[in-house]
Amino acid sequence: MNNENLQARKSQVIARGQGNVYPVYVERAKNAELWDVEGNRFIDFGAGIAVTNTGHSHPKVIDAVKAQVDKFSHTCVMVNPYEVGVELAEKLTAIAPGPSAKKAIFVSTGAEAVENCVKIARAHTGRRGVIAFNGGFHGRTNLTMALTGKISPYKNLFGPFPGDIFHAPYPMACHDVAVKDALKALENLFKVDIAPSDVAAIIIEPVQGEGGFYAAPTEFLVALRDICDQHGIVLIADEIQTGFGRTGKMFNIEYSGVEPDLMTMAKGIAGGFPIAAVVGKSEIMDAPLPGGLGGTYGGSPVACAAALAVLEIIEEENLVQRANEIGALFNEKLSQLQSEHPELIIEVRNKGSMIAMELVENGDAEQPNTALTQAIIANAAKYGLVLLACGFYGNVIRFLPALTISDEVATEGLTKFAELFKSLAN
């Protein structure tokens, strides 16, 4: 069996809407490397979209999962709960930022976590409105698409969406959206579209994921915390892509010193096993009545066991600090490439190992180079790389290496990337 045959089979039975970036079918994976069914090796700079922060097939995760499956695989945490679920909730509430007492719930996906944040915020406040930000991504369900601040490809063809959702500008220095501009627009929204006394929640990614890896300035996050406190609004930090050491803190919001009311957690939580969580202040989390929150597969005992192993790995292997070291390595190499091609690379930015390169034409931030971005992604496999794109303008290459990647493999991959880039730039 080869990649071409498998792609043909997939096209016959899986809807085109669930496409794949590469016609490369994985046979096995280890740490930051993949091998396809034809035996080709790839350096993985995507980590399953920031999921395998602890690398592919970490032995500790494998052992934890095998041990749990030997006991049982499912009883439903809402019917017959289990110790691994309680232990994971204890650990997540302990590491969540801020001094307030916390509680947690488990669901299966990041989108579910976001939806439940909205439910909890509405139950707590008795209000209807939710404010999100331009360029934000919060999921693919109907409500989370409404929250997402980008039409194509996430929202195109799928409306109508729920009402009482509003969007405000997200500060982006390189695109001339200053903090004061974003705050002024939010103030205007309160005057024009919805009174702050009718807003249940404001949701923000501390670093936008699909939007292009723009980090919210501390000044902005502090101001949002003040606005929420002033008006009794629930502040939700969507840490689905930024969490579990990815940005050089366990959660990116820690850089600001702001304590959110609710947080979403998913992706890097369990080394590839499907589980997500909402963690928040106890009095807010307890607003819904018993039975108002839940789901059949939420808090899978197998995924809980994997998540506990991931937390141990992060601590034992010092992966939070390692994220900063990896980020510095990538920043150095990519910045060198930028110095050679300033007309094409407007910015290299990173928070830990959440790394981005923004591509433009003629050194102009207002001329996004989507063609070059698409060409890099389309040709990455030829250079033995797995790369991802993102961005409000579709012109950002994002790098999400495993936090367990070695310097040698990272440097090899960056050398390959430089060769790929130069082959298309010249």
C-alpha positions as CSV (number, residue, x, y, z in Angstrom):
1,M,0.0,0.0,0.0
2,N,1.3,3.5,-0.8
3,N,0.2,7.1,-0.2
4,E,-1.4,7.5,-3.6
5,N,-3.6,4.5,-3.2
6,L,-4.7,5.5,0.3
7,Q,-5.5,9.0,-0.8
8,A,-7.7,7.6,-3.6
9,R,-9.5,5.3,-1.1
10,K,-10.0,8.2,1.3
11,S,-11.5,10.4,-1.4
12,Q,-14.1,7.8,-2.1
13,V,-15.3,7.5,1.5
14,I,-14.5,10.6,3.5
15,A,-16.2,13.9,2.8
16,R,-14.1,16.5,1.0
17,G,-14.8,19.0,3.9
18,Q,-12.6,16.9,6.1
19,G,-9.6,17.3,3.9
20,N,-5.9,16.6,4.6
21,V,-3.0,18.9,4.2
22,Y,-0.6,16.2,3.0
23,P,-1.3,13.0,1.0
24,V,1.1,11.4,3.5
25,Y,-0.2,8.4,5.4
26,V,1.5,7.8,8.7
27,E,2.7,4.3,9.6
28,R,4.5,5.1,12.8
29,A,5.7,8.1,14.8
30,K,8.2,8.7,17.5
31,N,8.8,11.9,19.4
32,A,9.2,14.6,16.6
33,E,9.5,12.3,13.6
34,L,7.0,10.5,11.4
35,W,7.4,7.6,8.9
36,D,4.8,7.1,6.2
37,V,3.6,3.8,4.7
38,E,6.3,4.0,2.0
39,G,9.0,4.4,4.6
40,N,9.7,8.1,4.1
41,R,10.8,10.0,7.2
42,F,9.4,13.4,8.1
43,I,10.3,15.9,10.8
44,D,7.0,17.0,12.4
45,F,6.8,20.8,13.0
46,G,3.0,20.6,13.6
47,A,2.6,18.1,16.5
48,G,-0.9,17.3,15.4
49,I,-1.8,21.0,15.8
50,A,-0.1,21.5,19.2
51,V,-1.4,18.2,20.6
52,T,1.6,16.0,21.0
53,N,3.6,18.5,23.1
54,T,5.2,15.5,24.8
55,G,6.1,14.0,21.4
56,H,4.6,11.1,19.6
57,S,4.3,7.8,21.5
58,H,6.0,8.9,24.7
59,P,6.7,5.7,26.7
60,K,5.1,7.0,29.9
61,V,1.9,7.9,28.0
62,I,1.8,4.4,26.4
63,D,2.3,2.7,29.7
64,A,-0.4,4.7,31.4
65,V,-2.9,4.0,28.6
66,K,-2.2,0.3,28.5
67,A,-2.6,0.0,32.3
68,Q,-5.9,1.8,32.2
69,V,-7.3,-0.2,29.3
70,D,-6.4,-3.4,31.3
71,K,-8.8,-2.1,34.0
72,F,-11.7,-0.6,32.0
73,S,-12.1,1.8,29.1
74,H,-15.5,3.4,29.8
75,T,-18.2,3.7,32.4
76,C,-19.2,7.4,31.8
77,V,-17.9,9.8,34.5
78,M,-21.5,10.9,35.0
79,V,-22.7,7.4,35.8
80,N,-19.9,5.6,37.6
81,P,-16.9,7.9,38.1
82,Y,-13.3,6.8,38.7
83,E,-10.2,7.9,40.6
84,V,-8.2,8.9,37.6
85,G,-10.9,11.5,36.7
86,V,-10.8,12.9,40.2
87,E,-7.0,13.0,40.3
88,L,-6.8,14.8,37.0
89,A,-9.4,17.4,38.1
90,E,-7.3,17.9,41.3
91,K,-4.2,18.5,39.3
92,L,-5.8,20.8,36.7
93,T,-7.4,23.0,39.3
94,A,-4.1,23.2,41.2
95,I,-2.1,24.4,38.2
96,A,-4.7,26.8,36.8
97,P,-3.4,30.4,37.3
98,G,-4.7,32.6,40.1
99,P,-5.4,32.2,43.8
100,S,-9.2,31.5,43.6
101,A,-10.6,28.1,44.5
102,K,-11.2,26.2,41.2
103,K,-13.4,23.4,39.9
104,A,-13.3,21.5,36.6
105,I,-15.5,19.6,34.2
106,F,-14.4,17.2,31.4
107,V,-15.6,17.1,27.8
108,S,-14.2,15.5,24.7
109,T,-13.1,18.4,22.5
110,G,-11.9,22.0,22.6
111,A,-15.1,23.2,20.9
112,E,-17.2,21.5,23.6
113,A,-15.1,23.2,26.3
114,V,-15.8,26.6,24.7
115,E,-19.5,25.9,24.4
116,N,-19.6,24.9,28.1
117,C,-17.8,28.1,29.1
118,V,-20.6,30.1,27.4
119,K,-23.2,27.9,29.1
120,I,-21.6,28.4,32.5
121,A,-21.1,32.1,32.0
122,R,-24.8,32.6,31.0
123,A,-26.0,30.5,34.0
124,H,-23.8,32.5,36.4
125,T,-24.7,36.0,35.1
126,G,-28.2,35.5,33.7
127,R,-27.1,37.4,30.7
128,R,-27.1,36.6,27.0
129,G,-24.2,38.4,25.1
130,V,-20.8,37.0,24.4
131,I,-17.9,39.1,22.9
132,A,-15.1,37.5,20.9
133,F,-12.3,39.0,18.8
134,N,-11.5,39.3,15.1
135,G,-9.3,36.5,13.9
136,G,-10.0,34.3,16.9
137,F,-10.7,30.6,16.5
138,H,-12.9,28.8,19.0
139,G,-14.2,25.7,17.2
140,R,-16.3,24.1,14.5
141,T,-19.7,23.6,16.2
142,N,-22.4,26.1,15.4
143,L,-21.9,28.3,18.5
144,T,-18.1,28.2,18.3
145,M,-18.2,29.1,14.6
146,A,-20.2,32.1,15.6
147,L,-17.5,33.0,18.1
148,T,-14.7,32.5,15.5
149,G,-13.7,35.7,13.9
150,K,-12.8,34.5,10.4
151,I,-15.2,33.4,7.6
152,S,-13.2,31.1,5.3
153,P,-12.9,28.2,5.7
154,Y,-14.5,27.8,9.1
155,K,-17.8,29.6,8.7
156,N,-18.4,29.7,5.0
157,L,-21.7,28.0,3.9
158,F,-22.7,27.1,7.5
159,G,-24.9,29.9,8.7
160,P,-27.1,31.0,10.2
161,F,-25.3,31.2,13.5
162,P,-26.6,32.0,17.1
163,G,-27.4,35.6,17.9
164,D,-26.0,37.7,20.8
165,I,-22.4,37.1,19.6
166,F,-20.3,40.2,19.0
167,H,-16.7,40.8,17.7
168,A,-14.1,43.4,18.5
169,P,-10.7,44.1,17.0
170,Y,-7.7,42.1,18.4
171,P,-4.6,44.2,18.9
172,M,-1.9,43.4,16.3
173,A,1.0,45.8,16.3
174,C,2.3,44.8,12.9
175,H,-1.1,45.5,11.4
176,D,-1.5,48.9,13.1
177,V,-4.2,47.8,15.6
178,A,-3.0,49.3,18.9
179,V,-4.3,48.4,22.3
180,K,-6.0,51.7,22.6
181,D,-7.7,51.1,19.2
182,A,-9.0,47.7,20.4
183,L,-10.2,49.1,23.7
184,K,-11.9,52.0,22.0
185,A,-13.7,49.7,19.6
186,L,-14.9,47.6,22.6
187,E,-16.2,50.7,24.3
188,N,-18.0,51.6,21.1
189,L,-19.5,48.2,20.9
190,F,-21.0,48.7,24.4
191,K,-22.6,51.9,23.1
192,V,-23.8,50.6,19.8
193,D,-24.6,46.9,20.0
194,I,-25.0,45.6,23.5
195,A,-24.8,47.2,27.0
196,P,-22.1,45.8,29.2
197,S,-24.8,44.9,31.8
198,D,-26.2,42.4,29.2
199,V,-22.8,40.7,28.4
200,A,-22.3,37.3,30.0
201,A,-18.7,36.8,28.8
202,I,-15.7,38.0,26.9
203,I,-13.6,35.2,25.4
204,I,-10.0,35.6,24.2
205,E,-7.1,33.6,23.0
206,P,-4.0,35.0,24.9
207,V,-2.2,34.1,21.7
208,Q,-4.4,33.7,18.6
209,G,-3.9,30.2,17.1
210,E,-5.5,30.0,13.7
211,G,-5.5,33.8,13.6
212,G,-1.8,34.0,13.1
213,F,0.0,33.6,16.5
214,Y,-0.4,37.2,17.6
215,A,0.1,37.6,21.3
216,A,-2.3,39.8,23.3
217,P,-0.3,42.5,25.1
218,T,-0.3,42.3,28.8
219,E,-1.8,45.8,28.9
220,F,-4.8,44.6,26.9
221,L,-5.4,41.5,29.1
222,V,-5.2,43.6,32.2
223,A,-7.7,46.1,30.7
224,L,-10.1,43.3,29.8
225,R,-9.9,42.0,33.4
226,D,-10.7,45.5,34.7
227,I,-13.7,45.8,32.3
228,C,-15.0,42.5,33.3
229,D,-14.7,43.2,37.0
230,Q,-16.4,46.6,36.5
231,H,-19.4,45.2,34.7
232,G,-19.7,41.7,36.2
233,I,-18.6,40.0,33.0
234,V,-17.0,36.5,32.9
235,L,-13.5,36.6,31.4
236,I,-12.8,33.4,29.5
237,A,-9.2,32.5,28.5
238,D,-9.2,30.1,25.5
239,E,-5.9,28.2,26.2
240,I,-6.6,25.3,23.9
241,Q,-3.6,25.8,21.6
242,T,-1.4,27.7,24.1
243,G,-1.7,25.4,27.1
244,F,0.5,22.8,28.7
245,G,3.9,24.4,28.4
246,R,3.6,25.4,24.7
247,T,4.4,29.1,25.2
248,G,7.0,28.8,27.9
249,K,4.5,28.9,30.7
250,M,2.1,26.2,31.7
251,F,-0.6,28.6,30.4
252,N,0.1,31.7,28.5
253,I,-2.2,33.9,30.5
254,E,0.4,33.6,33.3
255,Y,2.6,36.1,31.5
256,S,0.1,38.8,32.2
257,G,-0.6,38.0,35.8
258,V,-4.3,38.0,35.0
259,E,-6.6,35.4,36.6
260,P,-9.4,34.4,34.2
261,D,-12.8,33.4,35.5
262,L,-12.9,30.3,33.2
263,M,-10.3,28.6,31.1
264,T,-10.5,26.1,28.2
265,M,-8.0,23.3,28.1
266,A,-7.5,20.7,25.3
267,K,-5.0,19.8,22.6
268,G,-1.7,19.3,24.5
269,I,-3.5,17.9,27.6
270,A,-3.2,14.2,26.9
271,G,-0.6,13.4,24.3
272,G,-3.1,12.8,21.5
273,F,-6.0,11.2,23.5
274,P,-9.3,13.1,23.1
275,I,-10.1,15.0,26.3
276,A,-10.8,18.6,27.1
277,A,-11.7,20.5,30.2
278,V,-13.1,23.7,31.6
279,V,-11.4,25.0,34.7
280,G,-12.7,28.0,36.5
281,K,-13.6,29.8,39.8
282,S,-15.7,27.5,41.9
283,E,-18.6,29.8,42.4
284,I,-18.9,30.4,38.7
285,M,-18.4,26.7,37.8
286,D,-21.2,25.7,40.2
287,A,-23.8,28.0,38.5
288,P,-25.4,25.3,36.3
289,L,-27.7,22.8,38.0
290,P,-26.8,19.1,38.3
291,G,-27.1,17.4,34.9
292,G,-26.7,20.7,33.1
293,L,-23.1,19.9,32.1
294,G,-21.7,16.6,30.8
295,G,-21.4,14.3,27.8
296,T,-21.1,10.5,27.3
297,Y,-17.4,10.4,26.5
298,G,-16.3,13.5,28.5
299,G,-13.5,12.5,30.9
300,S,-12.6,9.2,29.3
301,P,-10.7,7.2,31.9
302,V,-8.1,6.2,29.2
303,A,-7.6,9.9,28.3
304,C,-7.5,10.9,32.0
305,A,-4.7,8.4,32.5
306,A,-2.8,9.8,29.5
307,A,-3.3,13.3,30.8
308,L,-1.9,12.4,34.2
309,A,1.2,10.9,32.5
310,V,1.6,14.1,30.4
311,L,1.6,16.3,33.5
312,E,4.3,14.1,35.0
313,I,6.4,14.3,31.8
314,I,6.1,18.1,31.6
315,E,7.4,18.3,35.2
316,E,10.0,15.6,35.1
317,E,11.5,16.7,31.7
318,N,11.2,20.4,32.5
319,L,9.3,21.0,29.3
320,V,8.0,24.4,30.2
321,Q,11.6,25.8,30.2
322,R,12.4,23.6,27.2
323,A,9.7,25.4,25.2
324,N,11.6,28.6,25.7
325,E,14.9,27.0,24.6
326,I,13.3,25.5,21.5
327,G,11.6,28.9,20.7
328,A,14.9,30.7,20.9
329,L,16.5,28.2,18.5
330,F,13.7,28.6,16.0
331,N,13.7,32.4,16.4
332,E,17.4,32.6,15.7
333,K,17.4,30.5,12.6
334,L,14.2,32.0,11.2
335,S,15.4,35.5,11.9
336,Q,18.5,34.8,9.9
337,L,16.3,33.8,7.0
338,Q,14.3,37.1,7.5
339,S,17.5,39.1,7.4
340,E,18.2,37.5,4.0
341,H,14.7,38.1,2.7
342,P,13.2,41.2,4.4
343,E,11.0,41.8,1.4
344,L,9.2,38.5,2.0
345,I,9.3,38.0,5.8
346,I,7.7,40.9,7.7
347,E,8.0,39.3,11.1
348,V,9.2,36.3,13.1
349,R,7.5,36.0,16.4
350,N,7.3,33.4,19.2
351,K,6.0,32.8,22.6
352,G,8.0,29.8,23.7
353,S,7.5,27.1,21.1
354,M,4.5,28.8,19.5
355,I,6.5,30.2,16.6
356,A,5.3,32.1,13.5
357,M,6.8,33.6,10.3
358,E,4.6,36.1,8.5
359,L,5.0,36.3,4.7
360,V,4.3,39.4,2.6
361,E,5.2,41.1,-0.7
362,N,7.5,44.0,-1.0
363,G,8.1,44.2,2.8
364,D,4.6,45.5,3.3
365,A,2.4,44.1,6.1
366,E,-0.7,45.1,4.0
367,Q,0.3,42.8,1.1
368,P,0.0,39.3,2.5
369,N,1.8,36.7,0.5
370,T,-0.7,33.9,0.5
371,A,0.7,32.4,-2.7
372,L,4.2,31.8,-1.2
373,T,2.6,30.5,2.0
374,Q,0.6,27.9,0.1
375,A,3.6,26.9,-2.0
376,I,5.7,26.3,1.1
377,I,3.0,24.0,2.6
378,A,2.4,22.3,-0.7
379,N,6.1,21.5,-1.1
380,A,7.0,20.7,2.5
381,A,6.7,17.0,2.2
382,K,9.3,16.9,-0.6
383,Y,11.7,18.2,2.0
384,G,10.7,15.7,4.7
385,L,8.7,18.3,6.7
386,V,5.3,18.6,8.2
387,L,4.3,22.3,8.3
388,L,1.1,24.2,9.0
389,A,-0.2,27.6,7.9
390,C,-2.5,30.0,9.6
391,G,-3.3,33.6,9.8
392,F,-6.2,36.0,9.4
393,Y,-4.8,36.7,5.9
394,G,-3.6,33.1,5.3
395,N,0.1,34.2,5.1
396,V,1.6,32.8,8.3
397,I,3.8,29.6,8.6
398,R,3.4,28.3,12.1
399,F,5.8,26.0,13.9
400,L,4.6,23.8,16.7
401,P,7.4,21.3,17.4
402,A,7.1,18.8,20.2
403,L,8.6,20.2,23.4
404,T,10.6,17.0,23.5
405,I,12.3,17.6,20.1
406,S,16.1,17.4,20.2
407,D,18.3,20.3,19.1
408,E,19.7,18.1,16.4
409,V,16.4,17.2,14.9
410,A,15.1,20.8,15.2
411,T,18.2,22.1,13.5
412,E,17.9,19.5,10.7
413,G,14.3,20.5,10.2
414,L,15.1,24.2,10.1
415,T,17.9,23.6,7.6
416,K,15.4,21.8,5.4
417,F,13.0,24.6,5.8
418,A,15.5,27.2,4.8
419,E,16.3,25.2,1.6
420,L,12.6,24.9,0.9
421,F,12.0,28.6,1.4
422,K,14.9,29.7,-0.7
423,S,13.9,27.4,-3.5
424,L,10.5,29.2,-3.8
425,A,11.7,32.7,-2.9
426,N,14.3,32.9,-5.7
